[in-house]
Amino acid sequence: MKRDDDYIRELLLECEASEDVYILATLHLNSSPQGLKRHHHAELLCDAGLFQSVNKGVYRMTNQGHDYLAVIRNDTIWTKTKAGAAKVGGTTLGMLKDIAVAYVKQEAAQRLGMTL
């Protein structure tokens, strides 16, 4: 299954918006193609240190996950980040974060009138 960076962003946004600390992505409850995608991407988020597995199919967002979401939350920054990644021809999640951070810093420098 191909990694879907937009879906990863959706999972992070969903987790942050939830009143619960945990997000469910259990295969035994939902083995549909969508359930498999959710579980696979939750595991990818764990691999990247953005989620932590707390039980089988139960995850929580890590501090790294919150940091990553902070830089990709803005739709304009996310669109620019994806466009920048497309110019490179593909990136890792770490590179996506670096590109997003660069755009956030650029925007902050313009608004604050200083170099970051």
NUKE-15730 format. One record per residue (C-alpha): residue in one letter; x, y, z. Coordinates in steps of 0.2 Angstrom, whole numbers, plus 2048, in hexadecimal, padded with zeros to 3 digits. Example, Ala and Ser with C-alpha at 12.3 -4.5 7.8 and 13.67 -1.06 7.14 Angstrom:
BEGIN
+------+-----+-----+-----+
: rest :  xx :  yy :  zz :
+------+-----+-----+-----+
:    A : 83E : 7EA : 827 :
:    S : 844 : 7FB : 824 :
+------+-----+-----+-----+
END
This chain:
BEGIN
+------+-----+-----+-----+
: rest :  xx :  yy :  zz :
+------+-----+-----+-----+
:    M : 800 : 800 : 800 :
:    K : 807 : 811 : 7FB :
:    R : 809 : 81E : 809 :
:    D : 7FC : 82C : 808 :
:    D : 803 : 83C : 80F :
:    D : 7F2 : 845 : 80F :
:    Y : 7EA : 836 : 818 :
:    I : 7F8 : 837 : 825 :
:    R : 7F4 : 849 : 827 :
:    E : 7E2 : 845 : 829 :
:    L : 7E6 : 838 : 837 :
:    L : 7F1 : 845 : 840 :
:    L : 7E3 : 852 : 83F :
:    E : 7D6 : 845 : 845 :
:    C : 7E0 : 840 : 854 :
:    E : 7E3 : 852 : 859 :
:    A : 7D1 : 857 : 857 :
:    S : 7CB : 848 : 861 :
:    E : 7C5 : 84A : 873 :
:    D : 7CE : 839 : 876 :
:    V : 7E1 : 837 : 878 :
:    Y : 7E0 : 827 : 86D :
:    I : 7DC : 823 : 85B :
:    L : 7D6 : 812 : 856 :
:    A : 7DC : 809 : 846 :
:    T : 7D9 : 7F7 : 84A :
:    L : 7D8 : 7EA : 83C :
:    H : 7CE : 7DD : 846 :
:    L : 7BF : 7EA : 847 :
:    N : 7C1 : 7F0 : 835 :
:    S : 7CA : 7E6 : 828 :
:    S : 7C2 : 7F0 : 81A :
:    P : 7CE : 7F8 : 80D :
:    Q : 7CB : 809 : 817 :
:    G : 7CF : 800 : 828 :
:    L : 7DF : 7F8 : 820 :
:    K : 7E4 : 809 : 81A :
:    R : 7E1 : 811 : 82B :
:    H : 7EB : 804 : 834 :
:    H : 7F9 : 804 : 828 :
:    H : 7FB : 817 : 829 :
:    A : 7FA : 817 : 83C :
:    E : 808 : 80A : 83C :
:    L : 812 : 816 : 830 :
:    L : 80F : 824 : 83C :
:    C : 816 : 819 : 84A :
:    D : 825 : 815 : 83E :
:    A : 828 : 828 : 83C :
:    G : 826 : 82B : 84F :
:    L : 816 : 835 : 84D :
:    F : 80B : 829 : 855 :
:    Q : 80E : 81C : 863 :
:    S : 805 : 80C : 864 :
:    V : 7FE : 80A : 875 :
:    N : 7F4 : 7FA : 872 :
:    K : 7F0 : 7EF : 863 :
:    G : 7E8 : 7FB : 857 :
:    V : 7E8 : 809 : 863 :
:    Y : 7F3 : 818 : 861 :
:    R : 7F7 : 829 : 868 :
:    M : 800 : 838 : 860 :
:    T : 811 : 83C : 866 :
:    N : 819 : 84D : 869 :
:    Q : 822 : 84A : 858 :
:    G : 811 : 848 : 850 :
:    H : 80A : 858 : 858 :
:    D : 81A : 861 : 852 :
:    Y : 817 : 85A : 840 :
:    L : 805 : 85E : 840 :
:    A : 809 : 870 : 846 :
:    V : 813 : 874 : 836 :
:    I : 807 : 86B : 82A :
:    R : 7F6 : 870 : 832 :
:    N : 7F4 : 880 : 827 :
:    D : 7EC : 87B : 816 :
:    T : 7F7 : 888 : 80D :
:    I : 807 : 881 : 814 :
:    W : 802 : 86F : 811 :
:    T : 7FE : 873 : 7FF :
:    K : 80F : 87C : 7FD :
:    T : 818 : 86D : 806 :
:    K : 810 : 860 : 7FA :
:    A : 814 : 86B : 7EB :
:    G : 826 : 86C : 7F1 :
:    A : 827 : 85A : 7F4 :
:    A : 820 : 857 : 7E2 :
:    K : 82E : 861 : 7DB :
:    V : 83B : 856 : 7E3 :
:    G : 832 : 847 : 7DD :
:    G : 82E : 83F : 7ED :
:    T : 833 : 841 : 7FF :
:    T : 833 : 839 : 810 :
:    L : 828 : 83E : 81E :
:    G : 837 : 847 : 826 :
:    M : 83B : 850 : 816 :
:    L : 828 : 855 : 815 :
:    K : 82A : 85C : 827 :
:    D : 83A : 866 : 822 :
:    I : 831 : 86D : 813 :
:    A : 822 : 872 : 81D :
:    V : 82D : 87A : 82B :
:    A : 837 : 884 : 81E :
:    Y : 826 : 88B : 817 :
:    V : 820 : 88F : 829 :
:    K : 830 : 898 : 82D :
:    Q : 82F : 8A1 : 81C :
:    E : 81E : 8A7 : 821 :
:    A : 822 : 8AB : 833 :
:    A : 831 : 8B5 : 82D :
:    Q : 826 : 8BF : 821 :
:    R : 819 : 8C3 : 82E :
:    L : 826 : 8C7 : 83C :
:    G : 832 : 8D0 : 831 :
:    M : 841 : 8C6 : 837 :
:    T : 84B : 8B7 : 832 :
:    L : 848 : 8A7 : 83B :
+------+-----+-----+-----+
END
